[in-house]
Structure formats: structure tokens, C-alpha cells
């Protein structure tokens, strides 16, 4: 368990977990935590909800690891679990009457960029993203923040490629409109 897992493939780590090596799952968690955590914070808007969704995704991933059909693509499989957990957590937050993304302290808690202008631009973009409908924000983040291909997005979300393209297109259009409004102020 004290073995360095940096060069070990996902498939090998999954095989070791399935053989009872829980330390191998800790290596997978360490490998994907930052990237998945960034996605969850962008999607949910506050660190508490993001952490809850992320932890739930890791627990669910561990419990259902036997259903991971392609261990070499463990990251994509786990990402799909997180997408669903974010949807559930976001819906629960909306039912509680909160705005979907409005925790400014959490949004601004990320490491600061090097310049004041970049900080201001990042803040404007975060606020614009927060105004998108959750399904448009999700598609936009998967495409442009996580840099996924539409086929991969379809596998993660269960939606068709054409539906995802339309959501990304509408997200871009809405963001342009929102950013034009901000520019005029």
C-alpha cells in the first residue's frame, strides 16, 4: 500500500481495488480529486455542496466498482457518477429555495490569478455562468472547461450528441448576451 502509484494505470489500480487493496482506491481518489472537485464547484457554486457531491461520487464509485466495465476509462466512468451527483445536489439546493450558484465567498475562494484585471474578468464570467440554466451550464463546462468531446459528454450525461450541441450553442448565446449586458453597465 505504500507503493508509489504515480505511473500506475487506472486499470491496474482498479484491478488492485477489486482484489482488496483499498489503498489503490485512495490513489485513484488522489488522482481525480482536484479535477472533479473543480467541476463540482463550477457546477454547484459553493464548496460545501461540491464537497458533498464529490464525496458521494467517490463512495458510490467504490461501492459499484464491479460495474466499471472499462477500468482503463475509470476517470470517465467516475466523472459520469459525479455529473449525476451534481444534478441531484443542485436539485436539492434549488428545492431549498437557494439560487443555484450564488455563494460568492466560495466562488472567490479559488487561488487568485496574477492580475487585478484577470480577477475581475473571472468574477464576471463566474456570475454569467451562474445565470445559465443548470443544463446549459453543465454542457458548457463539460465542453469548454473540461475540454471533452461531444461523444464523451454523451456517455457521461446520457444525452444525445445533438442535444448536447444545442445546449452548448444556447449556453454560448446566453453567455454572450449576459456579457454584453455587463459590458454596458
N, C-alpha and C positions, 0 to 999 in steps of 0.2 A: 504494500500500500504506500510505502514511501518512495516508490519508483517515480522518476520524472516522466510525466505523461505528455510533455510538450510536443514531441514528434509522433505520438501515438495516434493512429487514425480513429475517427469516431466509431467505425465498425468494430475495431479491436476493443475499444473501451466498452461499447455496448455488449460485446461478447463476454467481457470480464464481469460486467454487472450481472448479466444473466447467469453467470457461474457463481455468483455470490460475493463478488468483490465490490462492496459498497463504496470503497474509496475511488473506484473507477467512475462512479456516478458523480462524486464530488469533483472529479477532474472535468467531466462534461459540464457540470454547473459552472465551474470557474471559466471554462472556455466560452460559454454563451451568455453569461450573466450580464455583462456590460451592454452588448448589442441589443439583447432582448429587453433589458431594462430601459435603454434609451427609447426604443419603440413604445413601450408601455407608458412611459412618462409623456411622450408626444401624443399618444392616443387618448390618454385619460386625463392629463392635465395636472395631476398632483401626485407627489411621490408616495403618499400613503396608499392610494388606490392602485398605483402602478406596482408598488411592492407587493400588495396583496395578490394582484393578478399574476405577477411573476412567480411568487412562491407557490401559488396554487398550480400554475403551469408546470413547475418543476416537480411538485408532488404527484400530479396526475401523470406526468411523463414517466416518473419512476414506477408508479403502480401499473401502468399499462405498457411498459417497455416490451412485453412479449408481442404486442400488436404493431410494433415498429417493423414493417415489412422490409425496409431497405436501410439497414443500420448505417451504411455509408452516408445516407442522407438524414441522419439523426437531427441535425440542426434545422432542416426544413420541416421535418415532422414535429419537432418541439415548437417551432415557430407557429405552426398551424394550431397547436394547442393554446399558445399564448394569444393568438388572434381571437379565438373563441372566448378565452377568459376575459380579455379586454372588453369584448362585446357584452358579456354578462355583467361585469363590474360597472361598465358605463351605463347600462340599462338600469342597474340597481341605483346608481348615483342619480340618474335622471328621475327615477321614481321618488327618491328622497327630496326632490324639488331643487336640487342643485343645478347650476349651469354645468355643461359638460366639461368645459375647460376654462377655469377662471381662478385657479389658485396661483396668483401672481408670484407669491413668495417661492413656491415650488418651481415655477417656470423660470424664475430668475436665479434659482439656486444652482444652476449648472455652472461649470467653470466659465469664467469671464473671458471673452475674446480680448485681443490685444488693444483694440482701439475703441474710443467712445462711439464713433460712428457705427462700427460693427455691432456694438451692443444695442444701440438704438434701432438699427435695421433688424436685428434678431428679435427684438421685442415687438416690432411692428409685424413681422412675419408670424410670430407665435400667436399674436392676437388675431391676425387674419385667419390662420389655421383654426383657431378656436371657434370662429364664426361659421365654419363649414359644418354641414350636416355630418354626423359620425361616419356614415357610409362613404361619403366623398373624402373626408379626411383620411380614413383608413386606406382607401385606394391610392390617394396621393402620396401618403407616407410610404406605403409599400413600393410604389413605383420610383419616387424621386429621393426619398431619404434612405430606404433600404436597398435601392437600385436593383429591384427584382424584375425579371422578365414577366410578361403577362401570363405565360403558361405556368410559371411558378406561383404567381399570385392566385391563379385559378385553383391550383392544388391546395393552397393554404386556406382560401376563403370558401371554396365550394361553389363559387360563382363562375359563369362562363366568361371567356376572354372578351367577347363583345360587350358584355355588361360592365366589365372592369374598365375597358377602354372608354366607355361612355362616362363612367363615374370619374375617371381621371380627367377627361375632357371637361366635364362640368365643374370639377374642382378647380381646374386651371382658370376657367372662365370666371367663376365666382371669386377666386383669389385676385384676378386682375381687376375686377370691379371693386372689390374691397380695398385693394391697394391704391387704386385711382382715387377713391373717396378719401383715404388717409392723406394722399398727396395734396389734395385740395385744401385740407384743414390747415 
